[in-house]
Amino acid sequence: MANVNYAVADNWGSGFVGAMTVPAGSAGLNGWTVEFDAAFDISNIWGAEIVSHVGDHYVIRNLAWNASVPANASASFGFQAEPGSAATSASGFTLNGAGGDPAPVLPALSVADAAVAEGDSGTSDLAFTVSLSAPSATPVTVSYSTAGGTATAGSDFTAATGTLTFAPGETSKVVHVPVAGDMAVEANETLSLTLSAPAGATLAHASATGTITNNDVVTPPAGSAGLDYAVKDDWGSGFVASMTVEAGPSALNGWTVEFDSAFTITNIWNAEIVSHVGTHYVVRNAAWNGTVGAGKEVAFGFQASAGAGGTSATGFLVNGAPVGGDPAPVLPTLAVADATVTEGNAGTSDLAFTVSLSAASATPVTVTYATANGTASAGADFAALTGTLTFAPGETSKLVHVQVTGDTAVETNETLSLNLANPTGATLADASATGTILNDDVAPVPPVVSIADATLAEGNAGTSDFAFTVTLDKAATGLVSVQYATANGIASAGSDYAAQTGTLTFAAGETSKVVHIQVTGDTAVEANETFTVKLSAPTGATLGHATATGTILNDDTAPPAHVPEISVSDASVVEGNPGSGGGEVDGWLSTSGNQIVDANGNSVQIGGVNWFGFESDTMSPHGLWTRGYKDMMNQMEDLGFNTIRLPFSSDMLHATSQANGIDYSKNPDLAGLTPLQVMDKIVEYADEIGMKIILDHHRSDAGAGTSSNGLWYDSSHSEAQWVSDWQMLAQRYAGDTAVIGADLHNEPYNGTWGGGGANDWAAAAERAGNAIGDVNSNWLIFVEGIGTYEGNNYWWGGNLMGVRDRPIELDVENKLVYSAHDYPNSIYPQPWFSDPSYPANLPEKFDQMWGYIYKENIAPVYIGEFGTKLTDPKDAPWLEAITSYLGGDLDNNGTTDIAAGDKGVSWTYWSWNPNSGDTGGILKDDWRSVNTNKLSYLEGIEYDFGDAGGGGADAGTQAHALFTVTLSEAATGPVTLDFHTVADTAGAADFTAVSGTLTFAAGELTKIIAVPITADRVAEADEHFSLVLSNPTGATLAHATGIGTIVNDDGAAPTTPTEPTTPTTPTTPSEPVHDADLQALFSSVDSWGGGFNASIAIHNDGATAAHGWQIEINMPYEIENIWNAEIVSHDADGYVIRNAAWNGDIAHDASVSFGFIGKGQLDAAHIDLLI
């Protein structure tokens, strides 16, 4: 077996980070333990857990998720520690008991870059720092030497070679290289320092660059340079300008521009202002554009606010020399803006175009203008105009007024243009503008013609006049006409009415006309009949409501016909027993497609919580050391959970001693019970409060987490025993509907899905599921996934990809549910949590691994475990995504994707317990307060079994008295009647009064009236009430009263009690008799940062019973709570504790136990027991 590799990743003196790598070797590892000796103290660890730390000896083992290491692979863990007397060193390494210290990891040497200004004379010190990554226990040496780069040894620096020696504990040295100063103008120069030949260390960064920074500059020469100045943009109050420096025949090595101006520069680029005194500016090159080649140029720009002289500047100097005359002034620009005016109905309107100068001019500016036609025509729509505008010095805006002619013609908007030309003292920027003449005339809206419906009784003979009113919504100024014509509906022209067509004409001002249609009377008994009158072809109007319906009302009646008789049956119902809240589900659960259904075929959803502990060393649900189990389960039910997933181990089922980890003063009915008998109590109370139980084979031996080998069997627990245990449980709870099914094995991650052999989990699940079905055909069978399928890894138990290729087949149909586990980034940083599309990629990942089974209607899916502490920022998006998916939003877009009446994927949250190291719990560490931030995600997907079938919260829990109402024969028309209940010996406390109206459609013969019954646990006589029918129509009452009988199911009615007997006086507990054959064993049940939960078992090895016991516990910890024992005394050394009144006697080869909560960080080495 290969050796453990140990490396110090970071060391800051007072602490360090270490890493250890566990190689699997050629055989692979199925669980690993590392032992070593070290004086340092580990304060934090990841990727593993500390089993013990006694003196300098550490024992560290794998976590549940990294126990299995394939051949030639490795696992790793890390820790943070405070160094001890031997700093970071560790020795005496063993892996799973095999020795071999890892080779020591040498510290690393590095040299850092350095820089120094050369100076004008003498020498400067260029100092290179050489450092060790960690102190060494032995001397470390390394050679060094300089080498020229752009700097030359001798002229620029003094070459240096030598050897550095780090004494034990030293981590830093300095190499000094002398640099020669000069006044030469030159670029920065470099040299290098290289490390070599290390002893006692390795080289990490062996070369560094030394930079000699030049500090000499050239004075710019004056010359025949030129300068151009241009204003780029001018908005009156400010402007943007640029200046271009031209080098002339000689190059410039640095340049300075000076000028006078009243404007104020607010921003400058590609240069920097040296000074601004009064109106005088001095501007020089930036660091990067000072060199300008002969005949080349460089430019800079600025933004400024205008001064008294506008944008003008004078007195230009370049490097102190005047330029050849000031730059030519830049002319302002002219622009004309678009204009708009409403034309009006008469006269003229003023269309005003604004012509503007970009900047005020010091001299007059002129420009000519002229209008031109667009869609508007000169003369008809506007008056053509030409002319010249003159801007006096300082003016910047003028108006050109074009007269627009008003009219009342309905037309589109029209346009013309104004064009500028021939500018003097300015240039043209925007020489053309569009003038828009807005039309303000609208066409008259014609009236709307409509026809109204009409209704009339037909009469028995002759004709009746149907009058249809045709209206205009407003009077017209001219004639309006519209055609009309009748058309058959149910009524027929000729037999029921006289067909008619024609034209209506409205004179100017008229708004109403009438169309008269003659209807034929008869004595036939018939339904009402209809025909229509339709308007068409209007002139001078538009059609509104163009079709009217004429209804011919039948006024004939048939002679009275024979009517059926109505009767109501009696009803009898067993009252049942109540739960303590929430709804219950009827009968056993089954499956249909992807739905879990109740006995009535209604879809239901499991929404529960995991309560672990039976699988652990205590062999009882955790938390019972601080609360009663009924109180705990009531809180689960109150928070809306409908199911408890109850993990257990194979060893727990066969334990014969009393369950451990229970405060029997808070759970008196559990005293003396074996673990399996405690499970019976949990199941019994779940049935009482309406909750369901899923039994989960969590592991084979007692302990934490899933089975260490990732299988459902091991060398001490055969598959045959596993199957036999499930058959025993299935028979034990066969008659109890509280237990709904078997989660066959938790996280069989080392199983295969198909392929045959001992590790074929799919085949094993079928064997176990069918064995359960042989003795109990009512249970659901939950089959979890594996860890890896065809190279695709997922959470243990969560990979159900194999179902598509190899589905599970059970002998009992409609009982299979596939179960997956899913967890967030905080449990393990799976690659999909780092994908750029996270968390939007989660629905697709769910679909790939387990969601497709539900979406494709293969079978129901149940997420048996999912949970988080909500401390990792990536966990909340995952929890939002998975709860949305469970709630029916399968693509996480905020809307449900499942059919009405269907339920989403079922679930049980991990965990109820706060002592889950991975996820924490619904409860906080006090085992009472609720983590509301977690619960808020679950409340929206919780499900009440009482909602099955849409019957409301009590649909599943209440019995109903069902009264059958019957017609003696089918009626030809509807039959209605009223009903109501009447109390008798049963009253409001026994049933819910109902009343209402019942309607039989033609042909119907029976109806059911359901009266809700209130369940109770009172032993009483059968009770009665009545259902009374009244007010029938379409039938007569034959038997109008039904008797409802509520059958008592709580035993005989109570008889008069006899006088109670006088209770006996309790006996005084005997004084403890110490027996050398009593043995005490301490075990830690749970621990956390500030406390622990401990259990002490006392076994009688003697040949006779022990009567009373007392134990001394020497320890530095304070007991905060104790159960199943009493504290006799307490001093600085520890406690004296004796039996409770009821558990002092210990039979031969029997045991009793008690537990307590201790305060402080537990170290079992500090606890001594004396009995």
Secondary structure, 3 states (H helix, E strand, C coil): CCCCEEEEEEECCCCEEEEEEEECCCCCEECCEEEEECCCEEEEEECCEEEEEECCEEEEECCHHHCEECCCCEEEEEEEEECECCECCCEEEEECCEECCCCCCCCEEEECCEEEECCCCCEEEEEEEEEECCCCCCCEEEEEEEEECCCCECCCECCCEEEEEECCCCCEEEEEEEEECCCCCCCCEEEEEEEEEEECCEEEECEEEEEEECCCCCCCCCCCCEEEEEEEEECCCEEEEEEEEECCCCCEECCEEEEECCCEEEEEECEEEEEEECCEEEEEECCCCCEECCCCEEEEEEEEECECCECCCEEEEECCEECCCCCCCCCCEEEECCEEEECCCCCEEEEEEEEEECCCCCCCEEEEEEEEECCCCECCCECCCEEEEEECCCCCEEEEEEEEECCCCCCCCEEEEEEEEEEECCEEEECEEEEEEECCCCCCCCCEEEECCEEEECCCCCEEEEEEEEEECCCCCCCEEEEEEEEECCCCECCCECCCEEEEEECCCCCEEEEEEEEECCCCCCCCEEEEEEEEEEECCEECCCEEEEEEECCCCCCCCCCCEEEECCEEEECCCCCCCCCCCCCCCEEECCEEECCCCCEECCEEEECCCCCCCCCCCCCCCCCCHHHHHHHHHHCCCCEEEEEEEHHHHHCCCCCCCCCCCCCHHHCCCCHHHHHHHHHHHHHHHCCEEEEEEEECCCCCCCCCCCCCCECCECHHHHHHHHHHHHHHCCCCCCEEEEECCCCCCCCECCCCCCCEHHHHHHHHHHHHHHHCCCCEEEEECECEECCEECCCCCECHHHCCCCCCCCCCCCEEEEEECCCCCCCCCHHHCCCCCCCCHHHHHHHHHHHHHHCCCCCEEEEECCCCCCCCCHHHHHHHHHHHHCCCCCCCCCCCCCCCCCCCEEEECCCCCCCCCCCCCECCCCCCECHHHHHHHHCCCCCHHHHHHCCCCCCCCEEEEEEEEECCCCCCCEEEEEEEEECCCCCCCECCCEEEEEECCCCCEEEEEEEECCCCCCCCCEEEEEEEEEEECCEEEECEEEEEEECCCCCCCCCCCCCCCCCCCCCCCCCCCCCCEEEEEEEEEEECCEEEEEEEEEECCCCCEECCEEEEECCCEEEEEECEEEEEEECCEEEEEECCCCCEECCCCEEEEEEEEECCCCHHHCEEEC
